[in-house]
Amino acid sequence: MRQIRDLLPRLATGLRRGAALGVLLAATATVSAPAQAESVKMTLLLDWAWLPYHSPFLIAKDKGYYSDAGLDVTIEQGRGSANTAVLLSQNKAEMAHLNITNAAQLIGKGGDIKVVGIYQHKSGASFVGIKGKVKLDGPESLIGPRIGSTPGGSDALSLKIFSKATGMDLAKLDIVSLEGNAKTAALFGGKIDVVSGDAPAFNSYVQATGQEPETLLLADHGLPLIGFGFAANSDFMKDHPEAVAKFLAATKKGFQDAIADPAAACAFMAETVHLSGEQSRCVNYVNGLLALSTPPTSADWGKQSAEEWTALTSVLRDVGELESDKPIEHFYTNEFVPQ
């Protein structure tokens, strides 16, 4: 018993020293452990409400490509590229997916945004009819058919530039003014013969009825408009340059997955958000857009050229849609494109 009593003080001392050592080790671990980096929050504002070609963004978010890159991305639907560009400039979003022509127009007006990547270098602006009912084989073939167009819409701008590029007198064309959401029904109902609009969209609508589209792509006749790409808010770009680069790299992965299996991408999108129409139409829509775009497997995906920007800004000035005389470097940068 005496031996046990003699051991108790030493045991207590040992316990106190052990506890102190544990506290010290814990404190040391706290100091030496690297701090967990916070995710950079950003809102990606789309050009329009959910459409088939938005699947890469949902895929990138669902598969964790954004979160793995340290990004907390919220995806919001848009109401037209022109409106998206304005909201981006007003700090209502950090990144945007939009039509580059609309982005260029806003930048020319002093909008505080910059284009950081383009994947659709060839605009889908076109005239689309139904094969067997109309023949479109050049500008002159547009004289005669009734053409549905939306005043003030992007296709009206395309018509204006098409006239400038080809010398076509628009007064010779039978243009029927229609709201954007009424053109498809008018085409199928026989009220018009041709739609002025986006080729991937209207081609897929025609194919969904079991018919073949007759398409005249304006880019094949001197129209230097650019399709879709990405723009960043200038303040966000300056404060978080690494986030812009990581966003583009993660989004490229989403595009790669979408193009690898468009049917799966469309099925996933239909399960995730409201998407009208049959899956086959979605697949045709995606394939049509990708045919006009740089493949996401390419090292050049997202890259922009001085030549295309010079052509775009020049023609916009020629038709009175761009008053700015700023150099093209003011409009875009390749600094953040995935290498």
Summary of the structure (lengths in Angstrom):
residues: 339
radius of gyration: 27.5
end to end distance: 77.0
largest distance: 118.2
contacts: 1121
relative contact order: 0.17
helix: 51%
strand: 17%
